[in-house]
Structures are given as structure tokens and as C-alpha cells.
């Protein structure tokens, strides 16, 4: 799954120039990148690792050992289960209906070597377990940046989405949302969340041009088919039928 998605993003970035998109919100507490594909939605986000418990209700023990430091070797064995636990604490909806995102991977990087998250390709690179060099000495969650990647399969990936957080936020959380369709940037928006169980609301996007063209061709074909059937029916009628109609 990860390799296939990475190859898709490499291809799309080469044609769409996705790698050249500049960041607009260096001060954001959290960055979220969406990529709406034809039948799926990929989601990546990054946040300071020490905030996973107060924002997502994910216990710090998922990363820390008994000494309060983070062991990197267990993380290299796969982290999708941690991601699934994190997402299970949220209420996610697509156009008002429940939607489940499956974790592809989750990883932490030392903040001194934190990677950018501006494009879907950035997200794929950041969540790969092999991109993180092991720290030279003990390190805590306060020294780490968390990156997570998820995927959901959907028939209508361009509809609006909401994500309700499980915990109350005592202090404001500024979220930068970078919304893509097949690696093409639609827009960049910002929301500030605070208070009990805040909800992140992401607006719908226009379907890609190729989807609109396909829909138009289907509509035209249906129209032509209807005309053809009506014409054949008219031709098949007897003269006496036409006179008495």
C-alpha cells in the first residue's frame, strides 16, 4: 500500500509541480494534508509528539518506555496499530456519513531534523519508518515531531469532511489544512480549535476535470440513446397508428 501510494505521488508531483508549493503557516500548531483521489482520500498530519494525549487521547505510553524516553527500534517494526488507535478516538464524517480511515503508518522525528509537510509526497516520506535516523542518546516526546498517514476509500471523495476531537482543548490549536486533488493543490485554509470536543470542518472540493468530463460523456450517451430509441419507435409505428394518435 505504501509503495503504491508513493509511486503515485512521485508521478503526480513530476507533472503537477507539487514539490514547489511553499508553506504559508510556519506558526501553525498542526498541519493536515488531504489528497482526494478518484476513489480514496489520503490524510497526513504532523504535530508535536508531546500533544498526542491531550489532543487525541492517545496515551504517551504508546511511545514511551518505563524511563519516560522513546525507543525507536519498536517503531521501526510498524506503527499502523498506533495510528488506528489514534483515529478510533475521533468521530469522522464525509458528507455527514461515518467514514473510517485506516492508518498507513505513524512515525516520530527529532525536531532538530523535522521534515516539511506541505504535499502528499512529503507525507509519504515522513511516515516511512526507514527515513528516521535513530537519535544518539535518550530522547523524550517533547523533543519529537509526530507524523501520521491514513487512507479511506470513498465513492465521493470530494465531499466535505468533519473530524471531532475526543478531548477538550483548554488552549487554542491552530490547524493548517492543505487540500489536494490527485496531488494538485486546491486551497490552503486555517482553523483554530478550542473548547470541549472541537470539530475540524473541511469544505467540499470540485471534482477533478476528468471526472466532470466522464460524467458529461455519460449524460450525452444517455441522451443520444434515448433519442435513438424514440426515433426507432416512431419509425416502427404503422401509418394507421400515426393517424389515430
C-alpha positions as CSV (number, residue, x, y, z in Angstrom):
1,X,0.0,0.0,0.0
2,X,2.7,2.5,1.0
3,X,4.9,1.7,-2.1
4,X,2.0,2.1,-4.5
5,X,0.9,5.4,-2.9
6,X,4.5,6.7,-3.0
7,X,4.8,5.9,-6.7
8,X,1.5,7.6,-7.5
9,X,2.7,10.8,-5.7
10,X,6.1,10.7,-7.3
11,X,4.3,10.6,-10.7
12,X,1.8,13.3,-9.9
13,X,4.4,15.6,-8.4
14,X,6.5,15.3,-11.5
15,X,3.6,16.5,-13.7
16,X,1.9,18.9,-11.3
17,X,4.9,20.6,-9.7
18,X,3.6,19.6,-6.2
19,X,7.1,19.8,-4.7
20,X,7.3,23.5,-5.3
21,X,4.3,24.6,-3.2
22,X,5.5,27.0,-0.4
23,X,4.4,26.8,3.2
24,X,2.1,29.6,4.3
25,X,1.8,29.0,8.0
26,X,5.0,28.3,9.8
27,X,3.2,29.2,13.1
28,X,0.5,26.5,12.8
29,X,0.4,24.1,15.7
30,X,-0.7,21.3,13.4
31,X,-0.6,20.8,9.6
32,X,-3.0,18.5,7.9
33,X,-2.7,17.4,4.2
34,X,-5.6,15.8,2.3
35,X,-5.3,14.2,-1.1
36,X,-8.6,13.3,-2.7
37,X,-8.1,10.5,-5.3
38,X,-10.7,9.1,-7.6
39,X,-12.0,6.6,-5.1
40,X,-10.0,7.3,-1.9
41,X,-8.8,10.0,0.4
42,X,-5.3,10.1,1.9
43,X,-4.7,12.2,5.0
44,X,-1.4,13.1,6.6
45,X,-0.8,15.3,9.6
46,X,2.0,16.5,11.9
47,X,2.1,17.8,15.4
48,X,4.4,18.0,18.3
49,X,4.5,14.4,19.8
50,X,4.0,15.6,23.3
51,X,0.5,16.7,22.5
52,X,-0.9,13.4,21.3
53,X,-2.5,12.7,24.6
54,X,-4.2,16.0,25.3
55,X,-5.5,16.3,21.7
56,X,-6.1,12.7,20.5
57,X,-6.5,10.9,23.8
58,X,-3.6,8.6,22.8
59,X,-1.6,7.6,25.9
60,X,2.0,8.6,25.8
61,X,2.9,5.0,26.9
62,X,2.3,4.1,23.2
63,X,5.8,5.6,22.6
64,X,7.5,5.9,26.0
65,X,9.3,3.2,28.0
66,X,9.4,3.0,31.8
67,X,12.1,5.6,31.9
68,X,10.0,8.2,30.0
69,X,12.1,8.1,26.9
70,X,11.3,6.8,23.4
71,X,12.6,3.6,22.0
72,X,13.0,3.9,18.2
73,X,13.6,0.2,17.4
74,X,10.0,-0.9,18.2
75,X,8.7,1.9,16.0
76,X,10.7,0.5,13.1
77,X,8.7,-2.7,13.3
78,X,5.5,-1.0,12.2
79,X,3.2,1.6,13.7
80,X,-0.1,1.4,11.9
81,X,-1.7,-0.1,15.1
82,X,-0.8,3.1,17.0
83,X,-2.4,5.1,14.2
84,X,-5.5,3.0,14.2
85,X,-5.8,3.6,18.0
86,X,-5.4,7.4,17.5
87,X,-8.0,7.6,14.8
88,X,-10.5,5.4,16.7
89,X,-10.8,8.2,19.3
90,X,-12.1,10.7,16.7
91,X,-15.6,11.0,15.1
92,X,-15.0,11.4,11.4
93,X,-17.7,12.0,8.8
94,X,-17.8,12.5,5.0
95,X,-20.9,14.5,3.8
96,X,-22.5,13.6,7.2
97,X,-21.9,9.9,7.0
98,X,-19.4,7.9,9.1
99,X,-16.1,7.3,7.4
100,X,-13.2,5.2,8.7
101,X,-9.6,6.0,7.9
102,X,-7.1,3.2,8.1
103,X,-3.6,4.0,9.4
104,X,-0.8,3.5,6.8
105,X,1.9,4.4,9.2
106,X,2.9,6.7,12.0
107,X,6.4,7.9,12.9
108,X,8.2,10.4,15.1
109,X,11.2,12.5,14.1
110,X,13.6,14.5,16.2
111,X,12.5,18.1,16.0
112,X,16.1,19.1,15.1
113,X,15.7,17.0,11.9
114,X,11.9,17.5,11.4
115,X,10.7,17.1,7.8
116,X,8.4,19.5,6.0
117,X,4.7,18.6,5.4
118,X,3.4,20.6,2.5
119,X,2.4,17.9,0.0
120,X,1.1,14.3,-0.1
121,X,4.5,13.2,-1.2
122,X,6.0,14.9,1.9
123,X,3.6,12.9,4.0
124,X,4.5,9.6,2.4
125,X,8.2,10.3,3.1
126,X,7.6,11.4,6.7
127,X,5.7,8.4,7.8
128,X,8.1,5.9,6.3
129,X,10.0,4.1,9.2
130,X,13.2,4.0,7.2
131,X,13.6,7.8,6.9
132,X,14.3,8.4,10.6
133,X,17.9,8.2,11.9
134,X,18.0,6.8,15.4
135,X,19.0,9.5,18.0
136,X,22.4,9.2,19.5
137,X,21.1,9.3,23.1
138,X,17.8,9.1,25.1
139,X,15.1,11.4,23.7
140,X,11.6,12.3,25.0
141,X,8.3,13.1,23.3
142,X,8.9,16.8,23.9
143,X,11.9,16.5,21.5
144,X,9.9,14.8,18.8
145,X,7.6,15.7,15.9
146,X,4.8,13.2,15.1
147,X,3.7,12.4,11.5
148,X,0.8,10.1,10.7
149,X,-0.8,8.9,7.4
150,X,-4.2,7.4,6.8
151,X,-6.4,6.3,3.9
152,X,-10.1,5.9,3.4
153,X,-11.9,4.5,0.4
154,X,-14.9,6.6,-0.7
155,X,-17.2,6.9,-3.7
156,X,-17.5,10.7,-3.2
157,X,-14.1,11.8,-2.0
158,X,-14.7,15.5,-2.9
159,X,-17.4,16.0,-0.3
160,X,-17.0,18.0,2.9
161,X,-15.5,16.3,6.0
162,X,-15.6,16.8,9.7
163,X,-13.3,15.5,12.4
164,X,-14.4,15.8,16.1
165,X,-11.6,15.5,18.6
166,X,-12.1,13.4,21.7
167,X,-10.7,15.8,24.2
168,X,-11.5,19.4,25.3
169,X,-8.8,21.9,24.3
170,X,-8.0,24.4,27.0
171,X,-5.7,26.4,24.7
172,X,-6.3,27.2,21.0
173,X,-5.0,24.8,18.4
174,X,-4.3,26.4,15.0
175,X,-4.6,23.9,12.1
176,X,-3.3,24.5,8.6
177,X,-5.3,22.5,6.1
178,X,-3.7,21.8,2.7
179,X,-6.3,20.3,0.4
180,X,-5.2,18.5,-2.7
181,X,-7.0,16.6,-5.5
182,X,-4.6,14.0,-7.1
183,X,-1.6,16.0,-5.9
184,X,-2.9,19.3,-7.2
185,X,-3.4,21.9,-4.5
186,X,-6.9,23.2,-4.2
187,X,-6.5,25.6,-1.4
188,X,-4.9,26.3,2.0
189,X,-7.1,27.2,4.9
190,X,-6.7,27.7,8.7
191,X,-8.9,26.9,11.6
192,X,-8.5,27.5,15.3
193,X,-9.9,24.8,17.6
194,X,-10.7,25.3,21.3
195,X,-13.1,24.2,23.9
196,X,-14.9,20.8,24.5
197,X,-14.7,18.3,21.7
198,X,-13.9,20.8,19.0
199,X,-14.7,19.8,15.4
200,X,-12.4,20.4,12.4
201,X,-14.6,21.1,9.3
202,X,-13.2,20.8,5.8
203,X,-15.2,22.1,2.9
204,X,-16.0,20.1,-0.2
205,X,-14.0,20.5,-3.4
206,X,-15.0,20.5,-7.1
207,X,-14.5,17.1,-8.7
208,X,-11.4,16.9,-11.0
209,X,-11.9,17.9,-14.6
210,X,-11.6,14.3,-15.9
211,X,-14.4,13.2,-13.6
212,X,-16.6,16.1,-14.9
213,X,-15.8,15.1,-18.5
214,X,-16.6,11.5,-17.8
215,X,-19.9,12.5,-16.2
216,X,-20.7,14.7,-19.2
217,X,-19.9,11.9,-21.7
218,X,-22.2,9.5,-19.8
219,X,-25.0,12.1,-19.8
220,X,-24.5,12.7,-23.5
221,X,-24.5,9.0,-24.3
222,X,-27.7,8.5,-22.3
223,X,-29.3,11.4,-24.2
224,X,-28.3,10.0,-27.5
225,X,-29.5,6.6,-26.6
226,X,-32.9,8.0,-25.6
227,X,-33.2,9.9,-28.9
228,X,-32.3,6.7,-30.9
229,X,-34.8,4.6,-29.1
230,X,-37.6,7.2,-29.6
231,X,-36.7,7.5,-33.3
232,X,-36.8,3.7,-33.8
233,X,-40.1,3.5,-32.0
234,X,-41.6,6.3,-34.2
235,X,-40.4,4.6,-37.4
236,X,-41.8,1.2,-36.3
237,X,-45.3,2.6,-35.8
238,X,-47.9,1.8,-38.5
239,X,-49.4,4.6,-40.6
240,X,-52.8,3.9,-39.0
241,X,-51.3,4.3,-35.6
242,X,-49.9,7.8,-36.5
243,X,-53.4,8.8,-37.8
244,X,-55.2,7.8,-34.7
245,X,-52.5,9.0,-32.2
